[in-house]
Amino acid sequence: MTTAHDPMQKEMAREKKEERKHEAEYEKQAAKEHNAAQKQATGTHSYTTTNVTGHRTGTGGI
């Protein structure tokens, strides 16, 4: 972990962290909306975080 002692660097790091956090929330919401649209369109329960319908994420039973 890198530490910044300079107040300007700390503020820049904090802003960068907040930006990444907001981006992750945006992507999460987009995936949620995509999944809802797929469910409504197909009547199935196929969830994705990669926009590849029908493929599970993770290792499953491997």
Backbone as CSV, one residue per row, in Angstrom:
resi,resn,N_x,N_y,N_z,CA_x,CA_y,CA_z,C_x,C_y,C_z
1,MET,0.846,-1.175,0.000,0.000,0.000,0.000,0.891,1.238,0.000
2,THR,0.557,2.185,-0.840,1.307,3.416,-0.933,0.648,4.454,-0.043
3,THR,1.463,5.211,0.658,0.912,6.279,1.490,1.403,7.611,0.969
4,ALA,0.541,8.597,1.077,0.895,9.941,0.630,0.901,10.864,1.843
5,HIS,1.956,11.598,1.985,2.059,12.538,3.099,1.673,13.946,2.656
6,ASP,1.790,14.193,1.391,1.447,15.496,0.843,-0.080,15.619,0.774
7,PRO,-0.659,16.671,1.340,-2.116,16.836,1.322,-2.718,16.833,-0.091
8,MET,-1.998,17.393,-1.050,-2.482,17.424,-2.437,-2.557,16.007,-2.991
9,GLN,-1.534,15.180,-2.726,-1.540,13.794,-3.185,-2.662,13.005,-2.512
10,LYS,-2.879,13.263,-1.235,-3.948,12.581,-0.508,-5.308,12.909,-1.132
11,GLU,-5.515,14.167,-1.438,-6.788,14.580,-2.032,-6.969,13.957,-3.411
12,MET,-5.911,13.924,-4.202,-5.993,13.317,-5.529,-6.302,11.827,-5.408
13,ALA,-5.669,11.155,-4.456,-5.917,9.727,-4.245,-7.359,9.496,-3.798
14,ARG,-7.858,10.361,-2.921,-9.238,10.234,-2.447,-10.218,10.410,-3.602
15,GLU,-9.975,11.394,-4.451,-10.844,11.639,-5.600,-10.818,10.457,-6.568
16,LYS,-9.640,9.906,-6.791,-9.495,8.755,-7.684,-10.268,7.559,-7.127
17,LYS,-10.168,7.358,-5.830,-10.885,6.262,-5.166,-12.396,6.452,-5.315
18,GLU,-12.869,7.662,-5.095,-14.300,7.955,-5.235,-14.759,7.717,-6.674
19,GLU,-13.936,8.101,-7.629,-14.263,7.907,-9.039,-14.406,6.417,-9.361
20,ARG,-13.466,5.607,-8.861,-13.547,4.150,-9.073,-14.800,3.571,-8.417
21,LYS,-15.135,4.073,-7.250,-16.320,3.609,-6.527,-17.589,3.926,-7.326
22,HIS,-17.684,5.131,-7.843,-18.849,5.526,-8.639,-18.941,4.711,-9.926
23,GLU,-17.797,4.458,-10.545,-17.778,3.657,-11.775,-18.276,2.238,-11.500
24,ALA,-17.855,1.662,-10.392,-18.296,0.315,-10.031,-19.804,0.297,-9.778
25,GLU,-20.315,1.312,-9.116,-21.760,1.399,-8.868,-22.528,1.529,-10.186
26,TYR,-21.985,2.329,-11.111,-22.624,2.499,-12.416,-22.680,1.161,-13.163
27,GLU,-21.553,0.450,-13.163,-21.503,-0.843,-13.859,-22.440,-1.854,-13.209
28,LYS,-22.530,-1.822,-11.893,-23.431,-2.714,-11.170,-24.886,-2.428,-11.567
29,GLN,-25.251,-1.154,-11.615,-26.610,-0.775,-11.991,-26.896,-1.152,-13.448
30,ALA,-25.925,-0.958,-14.330,-26.107,-1.303,-15.740,-26.333,-2.808,-15.888
31,ALA,-25.574,-3.622,-15.149,-25.740,-5.075,-15.200,-27.112,-5.465,-14.659
32,LYS,-27.539,-4.809,-13.606,-28.849,-5.085,-13.008,-29.967,-4.785,-14.018
33,GLU,-29.867,-3.640,-14.685,-30.864,-3.269,-15.690,-30.841,-4.238,-16.867
34,HIS,-29.650,-4.628,-17.283,-29.517,-5.580,-18.386,-30.174,-6.906,-18.016
35,ASN,-29.900,-7.382,-16.802,-30.474,-8.640,-16.353,-31.994,-8.563,-16.279
36,ALA,-32.527,-7.442,-15.814,-33.972,-7.271,-15.742,-34.587,-7.275,-17.139
37,ALA,-33.920,-6.617,-18.079,-34.426,-6.583,-19.454,-34.392,-7.979,-20.067
38,GLN,-33.322,-8.720,-19.835,-33.220,-10.082,-20.355,-34.304,-10.976,-19.758
39,LYS,-34.518,-10.826,-18.472,-35.531,-11.636,-17.793,-36.908,-11.339,-18.375
40,GLN,-37.200,-10.070,-18.574,-38.499,-9.678,-19.110,-38.653,-10.147,-20.557
41,ALA,-37.594,-10.044,-21.343,-37.654,-10.402,-22.755,-37.760,-11.909,-22.965
42,THR,-37.089,-12.680,-22.125,-37.040,-14.118,-22.344,-37.878,-14.913,-21.354
43,GLY,-38.241,-14.287,-20.256,-39.005,-14.996,-19.241,-38.161,-15.998,-18.471
44,THR,-36.831,-15.850,-18.549,-35.938,-16.765,-17.835,-35.204,-16.027,-16.734
45,HIS,-34.414,-16.766,-15.998,-33.638,-16.190,-14.904,-32.157,-16.341,-15.185
46,SER,-31.713,-15.866,-16.322,-30.307,-15.951,-16.686,-29.629,-14.645,-16.304
47,TYR,-28.716,-14.698,-15.349,-28.057,-13.505,-14.843,-26.631,-13.440,-15.349
48,THR,-26.167,-12.218,-15.561,-24.811,-12.050,-16.046,-24.211,-10.750,-15.532
49,THR,-22.934,-10.744,-15.381,-22.209,-9.497,-15.126,-21.267,-9.229,-16.275
50,THR,-21.283,-10.110,-17.280,-20.396,-9.949,-18.422,-21.159,-9.742,-19.717
51,ASN,-22.483,-9.635,-19.643,-23.346,-9.472,-20.812,-23.304,-10.674,-21.742
52,VAL,-22.965,-11.834,-21.235,-22.989,-13.067,-22.002,-24.079,-13.929,-21.377
53,THR,-25.271,-13.858,-21.938,-26.424,-14.526,-21.374,-26.250,-16.042,-21.361
54,GLY,-26.621,-16.623,-20.239,-26.606,-18.056,-20.124,-25.333,-18.647,-19.571
55,HIS,-24.291,-17.862,-19.463,-23.025,-18.357,-18.928,-22.879,-17.907,-17.483
56,ARG,-22.625,-18.855,-16.607,-22.469,-18.524,-15.202,-21.115,-17.896,-14.962
57,THR,-21.075,-17.042,-13.972,-19.796,-16.488,-13.570,-19.269,-17.316,-12.411
58,GLY,-17.983,-17.358,-12.224,-17.390,-18.154,-11.164,-17.075,-19.553,-11.653
59,THR,-16.674,-20.412,-10.721,-16.254,-21.747,-11.102,-17.356,-22.776,-10.998
60,GLY,-18.414,-22.501,-10.251,-19.531,-23.437,-10.148,-19.098,-24.767,-9.597
61,GLY,-19.356,-25.833,-10.325,-19.065,-27.170,-9.846,-17.763,-27.737,-10.339
62,ILE,-16.863,-26.890,-10.755,-15.584,-27.385,-11.291,-14.680,-27.795,-10.157
